[in-house]
């Protein structure tokens, strides 16, 4: 493949011929030889200087044919050696074709709506279940035949378009075909399937259309090296921008949802390390105070959160993530994919609906009656389709009457309140929107690639680079400031600062230079420790919006990281002028002046903090050190006495207190302070004790106070 992508046709064809000669597919070998002959003629004409206006197109056509043959040859060879489900099924279907072809399966699927109508008249449940099983078997066969069919013939293509145009085919069944085509393209590129997916963009059913868009985008991400060989893709995309309302916005929304799913591991980590422990802690608190009545306790999230604002804030953040597209359910449902239901490939992609045999087994033919609350809960769009089936599998294993336990995350009273207020219709309507369907389907795909027994056979799309707005194919669609801004802000929100910085930089190149863009770009650079770049961004933000406190403070932080105290002080001076009572700004100014050796200038700022906040330890340290350096030893001692009497004096506090005592001639007191510093250093359990290096670093300061190196070395020995 790489030889063909690189344009080295002769070497590629020779390699392909040698691969075929080791096998037994002489038809493929003949096709390779035909290609070699055509290519050799082209080379001869070129060598003889013969002008051929069709040369460019002929060369492209030969490369496309060679690519298709290379795919076929690769699959043929892998069929003989690989033991994956894909290759086992390919060999099995070649030896024992299924009784119904794709055309016959279409007839079976189209008849299913008649079966439903007949049941509504006869109420024959057994006949309905038999028809249901026949229908699901047809979907299984359709799915698997499509999956392993690497390249569509003209007949295959024609029947696929019949599925797409059928007025009788249930939309759920067509959704399954869309997924099967997508999975087939994940393993072998076929331009006819790609064009079929694109044609599905026009379908009237939202679910079909969204699945096709998601599938197309994923396929192109995985096979971007093919697109330059098929200009018809670009042509079709250009047409769709004109013909399909909001087409570009839908493609951008799909890309953003893929990015959201890439962040699932980070969201799971937050759930496992922050949310779940807090919830369990609250449950344990409540368990210590059971009600007197002998009734089952039920947690009410509202009053639970009121008791713990910290948990309430975290849960609000998670709810916000879910509303925007984050996958908060993966951590819970990752353990619920071991049911036999998920041993069948196609079951990972079923749209959730009640007329499925596994739903009937669990809940009966009329689940909306006896299990109204549960079914309404599943229809609210809070779970992707795959997770809905997981819930059904759980309910099937529960004793009769205890299915509510599967829905303990939402109290019965809360659910009934939603239903009584009529909100269930609003939730259900929202679940049928393109946004909700897109989120659900991409989460289904994420679970498939992460959890299914078939995942090793596929390249995980969620581990690929999704930077598409500069891809030549998508650039005319996605390279727009509003789309790029939405992607940049999403990456920023997800704390993927390296990618976010790249997107913000592209916006800057497009002369989208709002102060918030420079602020966020600066923040990304600062987080990545690119402080010089961050400084430039913050300075540009200040040019657009002068005297911005947030920008000045973060600019000062960057100067501090590069040890540029004068510029740091300039920032804090401006901040203190704008907010004289802000102790953080005042401290920053005092500290930066102190680090420049301007102790007399720094001291008033630390005193100011001490007056406004009499328990500010940072101010005490600043005053103590400045007074020590300025030989105001009594004042320094006053503040080091406060520090050493505080709850948690650190090594520096004891060290500096010792310095002050020694300078006053109080050697025994100095030794006591130094030894306390050693004890504090020992608590850090590092070797050597950090106190001794810190003491040595102060030799220069103490020598200026009149102590010789011998004095200092002997004192260190005494300590």
C-alpha positions as CSV (number, residue, x, y, z in Angstrom):
1,X,0.0,0.0,0.0
2,X,2.7,2.4,0.9
3,X,4.4,1.9,-2.5
4,X,1.1,2.8,-4.2
5,X,0.5,5.8,-2.0
6,X,4.0,6.9,-2.8
7,X,3.4,6.5,-6.6
8,X,5.9,3.7,-7.1
9,X,3.6,1.6,-9.3
10,X,6.3,-0.7,-10.8
11,X,7.6,-1.8,-7.5
12,X,4.1,-2.2,-6.1
13,X,2.8,-4.3,-9.0
14,X,5.9,-6.6,-8.8
15,X,5.4,-7.1,-5.1
16,X,1.7,-7.8,-5.6
17,X,2.4,-10.3,-8.4
18,X,4.9,-12.2,-6.1
19,X,2.3,-12.3,-3.3
20,X,-0.3,-13.8,-5.6
21,X,2.1,-16.4,-7.1
22,X,2.5,-17.8,-3.6
23,X,-1.2,-18.4,-3.5
24,X,-3.7,-19.9,-5.9
25,X,-5.9,-17.0,-7.0
26,X,-5.0,-16.9,-10.7
27,X,-7.8,-14.5,-11.5
28,X,-6.2,-11.8,-9.3
29,X,-2.8,-12.7,-10.9
30,X,-4.2,-12.1,-14.4
31,X,-5.5,-8.7,-13.3
32,X,-2.1,-7.8,-11.9
33,X,-0.5,-8.8,-15.2
34,X,-3.0,-6.7,-17.1
35,X,-2.1,-3.7,-15.0
36,X,1.6,-4.3,-15.4
37,X,1.1,-4.4,-19.2
38,X,-0.9,-1.1,-19.2
39,X,1.6,0.6,-17.0
40,X,4.6,-0.6,-19.1
41,X,2.9,0.9,-22.2
42,X,2.5,4.2,-20.4
43,X,6.2,4.2,-19.5
44,X,7.2,3.4,-23.1
45,X,5.0,6.2,-24.5
46,X,6.5,8.6,-21.9
47,X,10.1,7.4,-22.8
48,X,9.4,8.0,-26.6
49,X,8.1,11.5,-25.9
50,X,4.6,10.7,-27.1
51,X,2.2,13.4,-25.9
52,X,-0.9,11.8,-24.2
53,X,-3.5,14.3,-22.9
54,X,-5.2,11.4,-21.0
55,X,-2.0,10.3,-19.2
56,X,-2.8,11.9,-15.8
57,X,-6.2,10.4,-15.6
58,X,-5.0,7.0,-16.9
59,X,-2.3,7.0,-14.2
60,X,-4.8,7.8,-11.5
61,X,-7.1,5.1,-12.8
62,X,-4.3,2.5,-12.7
63,X,-3.4,3.4,-9.2
64,X,-7.0,3.1,-8.1
65,X,-7.2,-0.3,-9.7
66,X,-3.9,-1.3,-8.1
67,X,-5.2,-0.2,-4.7
68,X,-8.3,-2.2,-5.0
69,X,-6.4,-5.3,-6.1
70,X,-3.9,-4.8,-3.2
71,X,-6.8,-4.8,-0.8
72,X,-8.3,-7.9,-2.3
73,X,-4.9,-9.7,-2.3
74,X,-4.3,-8.7,1.3
75,X,-7.7,-10.0,2.4
76,X,-7.2,-13.2,0.4
77,X,-3.9,-14.0,2.1
78,X,-5.1,-13.1,5.5
79,X,-8.2,-15.3,5.1
80,X,-5.7,-18.2,5.0
81,X,-3.8,-17.3,8.1
82,X,-5.9,-15.1,10.4
83,X,-8.2,-16.6,13.0
84,X,-10.3,-13.5,13.7
85,X,-14.1,-13.5,13.4
86,X,-13.9,-11.4,10.3
87,X,-11.7,-13.9,8.3
88,X,-13.4,-17.0,9.8
89,X,-16.8,-15.6,8.6
90,X,-15.4,-14.8,5.2
91,X,-14.2,-18.3,4.7
92,X,-17.4,-19.8,6.1
93,X,-19.7,-17.8,3.8
94,X,-17.6,-18.7,0.8
95,X,-17.9,-22.4,1.6
96,X,-21.5,-22.3,2.9
97,X,-23.4,-19.3,1.6
98,X,-26.4,-18.2,3.7
99,X,-29.8,-19.4,2.3
100,X,-31.0,-15.9,1.7
101,X,-29.1,-13.3,-0.3
102,X,-29.4,-9.6,0.3
103,X,-32.4,-9.2,-2.0
104,X,-34.3,-12.0,-0.2
105,X,-33.4,-10.5,3.2
106,X,-34.8,-7.2,2.1
107,X,-38.2,-8.8,1.4
108,X,-38.2,-10.4,4.9
109,X,-37.4,-7.2,6.6
110,X,-40.0,-5.2,4.6
111,X,-42.7,-7.6,5.7
112,X,-42.0,-7.0,9.4
113,X,-44.4,-4.0,9.7
114,X,-47.2,-6.2,8.4
115,X,-46.4,-8.7,11.2
116,X,-46.8,-5.9,13.8
117,X,-50.1,-4.8,12.2
118,X,-51.3,-8.4,12.2
119,X,-50.5,-8.8,15.9
120,X,-52.5,-5.6,16.7
121,X,-55.5,-7.3,15.1
122,X,-55.1,-10.9,16.4
123,X,-53.1,-10.4,19.6
124,X,-51.3,-13.7,18.9
125,X,-48.2,-13.2,21.0
126,X,-46.5,-16.4,19.9
127,X,-46.9,-15.5,16.3
128,X,-45.4,-12.1,17.0
129,X,-42.4,-13.6,18.8
130,X,-41.8,-16.0,15.9
131,X,-42.0,-13.2,13.4
132,X,-39.7,-11.2,15.6
133,X,-37.1,-13.9,15.8
134,X,-37.3,-14.3,12.0
135,X,-36.8,-10.6,11.6
136,X,-33.8,-10.5,13.9
137,X,-32.2,-13.5,12.1
138,X,-32.6,-11.6,8.8
139,X,-30.9,-8.5,10.4
140,X,-28.1,-10.7,11.6
141,X,-27.5,-12.3,8.2
142,X,-27.8,-8.9,6.4
143,X,-25.3,-7.4,8.9
144,X,-22.7,-10.2,8.6
145,X,-23.0,-10.5,4.8
146,X,-22.4,-6.8,4.5
147,X,-19.6,-6.7,7.0
148,X,-17.5,-9.3,5.2
149,X,-18.3,-8.2,1.7
150,X,-15.0,-6.2,1.0
151,X,-15.9,-4.8,-2.4
152,X,-19.4,-4.3,-3.8
153,X,-20.1,-5.6,-7.3
154,X,-22.6,-3.7,-9.4
155,X,-25.3,-6.1,-8.2
156,X,-24.3,-5.5,-4.6
157,X,-24.5,-1.8,-5.1
158,X,-27.9,-1.9,-6.7
159,X,-29.5,-3.9,-3.9
160,X,-27.9,-1.6,-1.3
161,X,-29.6,1.3,-3.0
162,X,-32.9,-0.6,-2.9
163,X,-32.5,-0.8,0.9
164,X,-31.9,2.9,1.0
165,X,-34.9,3.9,-1.1
166,X,-37.4,1.3,0.4
167,X,-40.5,2.8,1.8
168,X,-41.3,-0.5,3.6
169,X,-38.0,-1.1,5.4
170,X,-38.2,-0.1,9.1
171,X,-35.8,2.7,9.8
172,X,-34.1,0.7,12.6
173,X,-33.2,-2.0,10.1
174,X,-31.7,0.5,7.7
175,X,-29.7,1.9,10.6
176,X,-28.3,-1.6,11.1
177,X,-27.2,-1.7,7.4
178,X,-25.6,1.7,7.8
179,X,-23.6,0.3,10.7
180,X,-22.7,-2.8,8.8
181,X,-21.4,-0.8,5.9
182,X,-19.4,1.4,8.3
183,X,-17.8,-1.6,9.9
184,X,-16.9,-3.1,6.6
185,X,-15.2,0.1,5.6
186,X,-13.2,0.1,8.8
187,X,-11.5,-3.1,7.5
188,X,-11.4,-2.5,3.8
189,X,-11.9,0.7,1.8
190,X,-14.5,0.5,-0.9
191,X,-15.5,3.7,-2.7
192,X,-19.0,2.3,-3.6
193,X,-19.8,1.9,0.1
194,X,-18.5,5.4,0.9
195,X,-20.7,6.9,-1.8
196,X,-23.7,4.9,-0.5
197,X,-23.1,6.3,3.0
198,X,-23.0,9.8,1.5
199,X,-26.3,9.1,-0.3
200,X,-27.8,8.2,3.1
201,X,-27.1,11.8,4.2
202,X,-30.3,12.7,2.3
203,X,-32.5,10.1,4.0
204,X,-35.7,11.5,5.7
205,X,-35.1,9.5,8.9
206,X,-32.9,11.4,11.3
207,X,-31.4,8.3,12.9
208,X,-30.3,6.9,9.5
209,X,-28.9,10.2,8.4
210,X,-26.9,10.8,11.6
211,X,-25.5,7.2,11.6
212,X,-24.4,7.7,8.0
213,X,-22.7,11.0,8.8
214,X,-20.9,9.5,11.8
215,X,-19.9,6.5,9.9
216,X,-18.6,8.5,6.9
217,X,-16.5,10.8,9.1
218,X,-15.0,7.9,11.0
219,X,-14.2,6.0,7.8
220,X,-12.5,9.0,6.2
221,X,-10.4,9.6,9.4
222,X,-9.2,6.0,9.2
223,X,-8.6,6.0,5.5
224,X,-7.6,9.6,4.7
225,X,-4.8,8.4,2.5
226,X,-7.4,7.1,0.0
227,X,-9.4,10.3,-0.5
228,X,-7.0,11.9,-3.0
229,X,-7.6,9.0,-5.4
230,X,-11.3,9.6,-5.4
231,X,-12.2,13.2,-6.3
232,X,-15.8,12.2,-6.5
233,X,-15.9,12.4,-2.7
234,X,-14.9,16.0,-2.7
235,X,-17.4,16.7,-5.5
236,X,-20.3,15.1,-3.5
237,X,-19.4,17.0,-0.3
238,X,-19.5,20.3,-2.2
239,X,-22.9,19.4,-3.6
240,X,-24.2,18.5,-0.1
241,X,-23.1,21.9,1.3
242,X,-25.5,23.5,-1.2
243,X,-28.3,20.9,-1.0
244,X,-28.5,19.8,2.6
245,X,-29.6,22.4,5.2
246,X,-27.0,22.9,8.0
247,X,-24.8,20.2,6.5
248,X,-21.5,21.9,7.6
249,X,-22.9,22.4,11.1
250,X,-23.9,18.8,11.4
251,X,-20.4,17.7,10.3
252,X,-18.8,20.0,12.9
253,X,-21.2,18.7,15.6
254,X,-20.2,15.1,14.7
255,X,-16.6,16.0,15.0
256,X,-17.2,17.7,18.4
257,X,-19.0,14.6,19.7
258,X,-16.1,12.4,18.6
259,X,-13.8,14.7,20.6
260,X,-16.1,14.5,23.6
261,X,-15.9,10.7,23.4
262,X,-12.1,10.9,23.2
263,X,-12.3,12.5,26.7
264,X,-14.3,9.6,28.2
265,X,-11.3,8.2,30.0
266,X,-10.7,11.5,31.7
267,X,-14.4,11.8,32.7
268,X,-14.4,8.2,34.0
269,X,-11.4,9.1,36.1
270,X,-13.3,12.0,37.6
271,X,-16.3,9.8,38.3
272,X,-14.2,7.1,39.9
273,X,-11.9,9.3,42.0
274,X,-14.2,12.2,42.9
275,X,-17.9,11.6,42.4
276,X,-18.4,7.9,43.3
277,X,-16.4,8.2,46.6
278,X,-18.4,11.3,47.6
279,X,-21.7,9.6,46.8
280,X,-20.7,6.5,48.8
281,X,-19.6,8.8,51.7
282,X,-23.0,10.4,51.7
283,X,-24.8,7.0,51.6
284,X,-22.8,5.9,54.6
285,X,-23.7,9.0,56.5
286,X,-27.4,8.3,55.8
287,X,-27.0,4.7,56.7
288,X,-25.9,5.7,60.2
289,X,-29.3,7.4,60.8
290,X,-32.0,4.9,59.5
291,X,-35.7,5.7,59.7
292,X,-37.7,4.1,62.4
293,X,-40.2,2.6,60.0
294,X,-39.3,-0.8,58.6
295,X,-39.2,0.5,55.0
296,X,-36.7,0.5,52.2
297,X,-34.7,3.7,52.4
298,X,-34.4,5.7,49.2
299,X,-31.9,8.5,48.7
300,X,-33.2,11.8,47.5
301,X,-30.4,13.5,45.5
302,X,-31.8,17.0,46.2
303,X,-31.5,16.9,50.0
304,X,-28.3,14.8,49.8
305,X,-26.6,17.5,47.8
306,X,-28.0,20.3,50.1
307,X,-26.2,18.7,53.0
308,X,-23.0,18.5,51.0
309,X,-22.4,21.5,48.7
310,X,-19.1,20.1,47.6
311,X,-20.9,17.0,46.2
312,X,-23.6,19.1,44.8
313,X,-21.1,21.2,42.8
314,X,-19.3,18.1,41.5
315,X,-22.6,16.5,40.4
316,X,-23.6,19.8,38.8
317,X,-20.4,19.7,36.8
318,X,-21.0,16.1,35.7
319,X,-24.6,16.9,34.7
320,X,-23.2,19.8,32.7
321,X,-20.7,17.5,31.0
322,X,-23.5,15.0,30.1
323,X,-25.7,17.7,28.7
324,X,-22.9,19.0,26.5
325,X,-22.0,15.6,25.2
326,X,-19.7,14.0,27.8
327,X,-20.0,10.2,28.4
328,X,-20.6,9.8,32.2
329,X,-22.1,6.3,32.0
330,X,-19.1,4.4,30.6
331,X,-17.6,3.8,34.0
332,X,-20.9,2.1,35.2
333,X,-21.8,0.2,32.0
334,X,-18.3,-1.1,31.2
335,X,-19.0,-3.9,33.6
336,X,-22.4,-4.8,32.0
337,X,-21.2,-5.9,28.5
338,X,-20.6,-9.5,29.3
339,X,-24.1,-10.7,28.7
340,X,-24.5,-13.2,25.8
341,X,-26.5,-10.6,24.0
342,X,-23.2,-8.8,23.3
343,X,-21.5,-11.9,21.9
344,X,-23.3,-11.1,18.6
345,X,-21.6,-8.5,16.5
346,X,-24.7,-6.8,15.3
347,X,-26.2,-6.4,18.8
348,X,-23.7,-3.7,19.6
349,X,-25.5,-1.4,17.1
350,X,-29.2,-2.1,17.6
351,X,-31.2,1.1,18.1
352,X,-33.1,0.5,21.3
353,X,-36.8,-0.3,20.8
354,X,-39.3,-2.4,22.7
355,X,-40.1,-4.8,19.9
356,X,-36.9,-6.8,20.3
357,X,-37.0,-10.4,21.5
358,X,-34.6,-9.8,24.4
359,X,-36.8,-6.9,25.6
360,X,-39.9,-9.1,25.3
361,X,-38.1,-11.9,27.3
362,X,-37.3,-9.5,30.1
363,X,-40.4,-7.4,30.2
364,X,-43.1,-9.0,28.2
365,X,-45.0,-8.0,25.1
366,X,-46.4,-4.9,26.7
367,X,-43.5,-3.4,28.7
368,X,-45.1,0.1,28.7
369,X,-47.8,-1.3,31.0
370,X,-46.2,-3.2,33.9
371,X,-42.8,-1.5,33.5
372,X,-44.0,2.0,32.5
373,X,-41.6,3.8,34.7
374,X,-38.5,1.8,33.6
375,X,-39.4,2.1,29.9
376,X,-40.0,5.8,30.1
377,X,-36.7,6.2,31.9
378,X,-34.9,4.3,29.1
379,X,-36.6,6.5,26.5
380,X,-35.5,9.7,28.1
381,X,-32.2,9.7,26.2
382,X,-29.9,9.5,29.2
383,X,-28.3,6.3,28.0
384,X,-27.0,5.2,24.6
385,X,-28.7,2.3,22.9
386,X,-26.1,-0.2,24.0
387,X,-26.5,0.8,27.7
388,X,-30.3,0.5,27.4
389,X,-29.9,-3.1,26.3
390,X,-27.6,-3.6,29.3
391,X,-30.3,-2.3,31.6
392,X,-32.7,-4.8,30.0
393,X,-30.3,-7.6,30.6
394,X,-30.1,-6.7,34.2
395,X,-33.8,-6.5,34.6
396,X,-34.1,-10.0,33.1
397,X,-31.9,-11.4,35.9
398,X,-33.7,-9.7,38.7
399,X,-36.5,-11.3,40.8
400,X,-40.0,-10.3,39.8
401,X,-41.0,-6.9,41.2
402,X,-37.4,-5.8,41.9
403,X,-36.5,-4.1,38.6
404,X,-36.6,-0.7,40.3
405,X,-33.3,-1.6,41.8
406,X,-31.8,-1.2,38.4
407,X,-32.9,2.4,38.3
408,X,-32.0,3.4,41.9
409,X,-30.0,6.3,40.5
410,X,-33.3,8.1,40.0
411,X,-35.9,7.9,42.8
412,X,-39.4,6.6,42.0
413,X,-40.9,9.9,43.3
414,X,-38.7,12.0,41.1
415,X,-39.6,9.8,38.0
416,X,-43.3,10.1,38.8
417,X,-43.0,13.8,39.2
418,X,-41.5,14.1,35.7
419,X,-44.3,11.9,34.3
420,X,-47.0,13.8,36.1
421,X,-45.7,17.2,35.0
422,X,-45.6,16.0,31.4
423,X,-41.9,16.4,31.2
424,X,-41.4,12.8,29.9
425,X,-42.7,13.9,26.5
426,X,-40.1,16.7,26.4
427,X,-37.3,14.3,27.4
428,X,-38.5,11.7,24.8
429,X,-38.7,14.4,22.1
430,X,-35.3,15.6,22.9
431,X,-33.9,12.0,22.7
432,X,-35.1,11.9,19.1
433,X,-33.2,15.0,18.1
434,X,-30.1,14.7,15.9
435,X,-27.9,15.9,18.8
436,X,-29.1,13.1,21.1
437,X,-29.0,10.4,18.4
438,X,-25.4,11.5,17.4
439,X,-24.3,11.4,21.0
440,X,-25.9,8.0,21.6
441,X,-24.5,6.4,18.5
442,X,-20.9,7.6,19.0
443,X,-21.1,6.3,22.6
444,X,-22.2,3.0,21.1
445,X,-19.2,3.0,18.9
446,X,-16.9,3.9,21.8
447,X,-18.2,1.0,23.8
448,X,-17.7,-1.3,20.8
449,X,-14.1,-0.3,20.3
450,X,-13.3,-0.4,24.0
451,X,-15.3,-3.4,25.3
452,X,-16.6,-5.7,22.6
453,X,-15.0,-9.1,22.0
454,X,-14.4,-8.0,18.4
455,X,-12.4,-4.8,19.3
456,X,-9.0,-6.3,18.5
457,X,-10.0,-6.7,14.8
458,X,-10.4,-2.9,14.3
459,X,-8.3,0.2,14.5
460,X,-9.8,2.3,17.3
461,X,-11.1,5.5,15.8
462,X,-11.1,7.2,19.2
463,X,-7.3,6.9,19.3
464,X,-6.8,8.7,16.0
465,X,-6.0,12.4,15.5
466,X,-9.3,14.2,14.9
467,X,-7.8,17.5,13.5
468,X,-9.9,17.6,10.4
469,X,-10.4,21.3,9.7
470,X,-7.1,21.4,7.9
471,X,-7.6,18.1,6.0
472,X,-7.9,19.0,2.3
473,X,-11.2,17.1,2.0
474,X,-12.9,18.8,5.0
475,X,-11.2,22.2,4.8
476,X,-13.9,23.8,2.6
477,X,-16.5,22.6,5.2
478,X,-14.8,22.9,8.6
479,X,-12.1,25.6,8.2
480,X,-14.4,28.3,9.5
481,X,-13.7,30.6,12.4
482,X,-16.9,29.7,14.2
483,X,-16.3,26.0,13.9
484,X,-12.7,26.2,14.8
485,X,-13.6,28.3,17.8
486,X,-16.1,25.7,19.0
487,X,-13.5,22.9,18.6
488,X,-10.8,25.0,20.4
489,X,-13.1,25.9,23.3
490,X,-14.2,22.3,23.6
491,X,-10.6,21.1,23.8
492,X,-9.8,23.8,26.3
493,X,-12.8,22.7,28.4
494,X,-11.5,19.2,28.3
495,X,-8.1,20.4,29.4
496,X,-6.4,19.1,26.2
497,X,-4.3,22.2,26.2
498,X,-1.8,21.1,23.5
499,X,-4.5,20.6,20.9
500,X,-6.5,23.6,22.1
501,X,-3.4,25.8,21.7
502,X,-3.0,24.6,18.1
503,X,-6.6,25.5,17.3
504,X,-6.4,28.9,19.0
505,X,-3.2,29.6,17.0
506,X,-5.0,28.8,13.8
507,X,-7.7,31.3,14.8
508,X,-5.0,33.9,15.4
509,X,-3.6,33.2,11.9
510,X,-7.2,33.8,10.6
511,X,-7.0,37.2,12.3
512,X,-9.6,36.1,14.9
513,X,-7.8,38.1,17.6
514,X,-10.3,38.7,20.4
515,X,-8.7,39.2,23.9
516,X,-10.3,35.9,25.1
517,X,-8.5,34.0,22.3
518,X,-5.2,35.4,23.4
519,X,-6.0,34.8,27.0
520,X,-6.9,31.1,26.4
521,X,-3.9,30.6,24.1
522,X,-1.7,32.1,26.8
523,X,-3.2,29.9,29.4
524,X,-2.6,26.8,27.2
525,X,1.1,27.8,26.7
526,X,1.5,28.5,30.4
527,X,0.0,25.1,31.4
528,X,2.5,23.5,28.9
529,X,5.3,25.5,30.5
530,X,5.9,27.6,27.3
531,X,6.1,30.7,29.4
532,X,7.7,33.0,26.8
533,X,4.9,32.2,24.3
534,X,2.3,32.7,27.1
535,X,3.8,36.1,27.9
536,X,3.5,37.2,24.2
537,X,-0.2,36.1,24.2
538,X,-1.1,37.9,27.4
539,X,0.7,41.0,26.2
540,X,-1.4,41.0,23.0
541,X,-4.6,40.4,25.1
542,X,-3.7,43.5,27.1
543,X,-3.3,45.5,23.9
544,X,-6.9,44.6,23.0
545,X,-8.3,44.9,26.6
546,X,-6.0,47.0,28.7
547,X,-6.0,46.8,32.5
548,X,-7.6,43.4,32.6
549,X,-7.0,41.9,36.0
550,X,-7.1,38.3,35.0
551,X,-4.6,38.8,32.2
552,X,-2.2,40.9,34.3
553,X,-2.3,38.3,37.1
554,X,-1.5,35.5,34.8
555,X,1.2,37.5,33.0
556,X,2.8,38.2,36.4
557,X,2.7,34.4,37.1
558,X,4.6,33.7,33.9
559,X,7.2,36.4,34.7
560,X,7.6,34.7,38.0
561,X,8.2,31.3,36.4
562,X,11.0,32.7,34.2
563,X,12.4,34.6,37.3
564,X,11.8,38.1,35.8
565,X,11.0,39.8,39.0
566,X,11.0,43.4,37.7
567,X,8.3,42.7,35.1
568,X,6.4,40.7,37.6
569,X,6.5,43.7,39.9
570,X,5.2,46.0,37.1
571,X,2.2,43.7,36.7
572,X,1.4,43.7,40.4
573,X,1.9,47.5,40.7
574,X,-0.8,47.9,38.1
575,X,-3.1,45.4,39.8
576,X,-2.6,47.0,43.2
577,X,-3.5,50.4,41.7
578,X,-6.8,48.9,40.4
579,X,-7.6,46.9,43.6
580,X,-5.7,48.3,46.6
581,X,-7.5,46.1,49.1
582,X,-6.7,42.8,47.2
583,X,-4.3,41.0,49.5
584,X,-3.1,38.6,46.8
585,X,-2.0,41.4,44.5
586,X,-0.4,43.3,47.4
587,X,1.5,40.2,48.5
588,X,2.6,39.5,44.9
589,X,4.0,43.0,44.6
590,X,5.8,42.7,48.0
591,X,7.3,39.4,47.1
592,X,8.5,40.5,43.6
593,X,10.1,43.6,45.1
594,X,11.8,41.5,47.8
595,X,13.2,39.1,45.2
596,X,14.8,42.1,43.5
597,X,16.5,43.0,46.8
598,X,14.2,46.0,47.3
599,X,13.4,45.2,50.9
600,X,12.6,48.7,52.0
601,X,10.1,49.0,49.2
602,X,8.6,45.6,49.8
603,X,8.2,46.0,53.6
604,X,5.2,48.4,53.6
605,X,3.2,46.0,51.4
606,X,3.7,43.1,53.9
607,X,2.8,45.4,56.8
608,X,-0.4,46.4,54.9
609,X,-1.4,42.8,54.6
610,X,-0.7,42.2,58.3
611,X,-2.9,45.1,59.3
612,X,-5.8,43.9,57.0
613,X,-5.4,40.2,57.9
614,X,-3.7,39.8,61.3
615,X,-3.3,36.0,60.8
616,X,-1.6,36.1,57.4
617,X,1.4,33.8,57.7
618,X,2.8,34.8,54.3
619,X,2.9,38.4,55.4
620,X,4.7,37.5,58.6
621,X,7.3,35.6,56.6
622,X,7.8,38.6,54.3
623,X,8.1,41.1,57.2
624,X,10.4,38.8,59.1
625,X,12.8,38.3,56.2
626,X,12.9,41.9,55.1
627,X,13.5,43.1,58.7
628,X,16.3,40.5,59.1
629,X,18.0,41.6,55.9
630,X,17.6,45.3,56.9
631,X,19.0,44.5,60.4
632,X,15.8,45.3,62.2
633,X,16.4,42.3,64.3
634,X,13.9,42.9,67.1
635,X,11.1,43.4,64.6
636,X,12.2,40.3,62.7
637,X,12.3,38.3,66.0
638,X,8.7,39.4,66.8
639,X,7.4,37.9,63.5
640,X,9.5,34.8,63.6
641,X,8.2,34.2,67.2
642,X,4.7,34.3,65.6
643,X,5.7,31.9,62.9
644,X,7.3,29.4,65.2
645,X,4.3,29.5,67.5
646,X,1.9,28.9,64.6
647,X,0.3,25.6,63.9
648,X,2.6,24.5,61.1
649,X,6.0,26.3,60.9
650,X,8.1,25.1,58.0
651,X,11.9,24.5,57.8
652,X,12.5,28.0,56.6
653,X,10.7,29.5,59.6
654,X,12.9,27.6,62.0
655,X,16.0,28.3,59.9
656,X,15.4,32.1,59.7
657,X,14.4,32.3,63.3
658,X,17.7,30.7,64.2
659,X,19.5,33.3,62.0
660,X,17.8,36.1,63.8
661,X,18.6,34.7,67.2
662,X,22.3,34.1,66.3
663,X,22.7,37.6,64.9
664,X,21.4,38.9,68.3
665,X,24.0,36.8,70.1
666,X,21.5,34.2,71.4
667,X,23.5,31.1,70.4
668,X,21.6,28.6,72.5
669,X,18.2,29.8,71.3
670,X,19.6,29.7,67.7
671,X,20.6,26.1,68.2
672,X,17.1,25.2,69.4
673,X,15.5,26.8,66.4
674,X,18.0,25.1,64.0
675,X,17.4,21.7,65.6
676,X,13.6,22.2,65.2
677,X,14.4,22.8,61.6
678,X,16.2,19.5,61.4
679,X,13.3,17.7,63.1
680,X,10.9,19.3,60.6
681,X,13.1,18.3,57.7
682,X,13.3,14.7,59.0
683,X,9.5,14.6,58.7
684,X,9.8,14.9,55.0
685,X,11.6,11.5,54.9
686,X,14.1,12.6,52.3
687,X,17.8,11.8,52.4
688,X,19.8,13.9,53.0
689,X,17.7,16.1,55.4
690,X,16.8,19.3,53.3
691,X,17.7,21.5,56.3
692,X,21.4,21.2,55.8
693,X,21.4,22.3,52.2
694,X,19.1,25.2,53.0
695,X,21.5,26.2,55.8
696,X,24.5,26.0,53.5
697,X,22.6,28.1,50.9
698,X,22.4,30.9,53.4
699,X,26.2,31.0,54.1
700,X,26.6,34.1,51.9
701,X,23.9,36.0,53.7
702,X,25.3,35.1,57.1
703,X,28.8,36.1,56.1
704,X,27.5,39.5,55.3
705,X,26.2,39.6,58.8
706,X,29.7,39.2,60.1
707,X,30.0,35.4,60.5
708,X,33.0,33.6,59.1
709,X,32.8,30.4,57.1
710,X,34.4,28.6,60.1
711,X,31.6,29.9,62.4
712,X,29.0,28.6,60.0
713,X,30.6,25.2,59.5
714,X,30.9,24.7,63.3
715,X,27.3,25.8,63.9
716,X,26.2,23.3,61.3
717,X,28.2,20.6,63.2
718,X,26.6,21.6,66.5
719,X,23.2,21.2,64.9
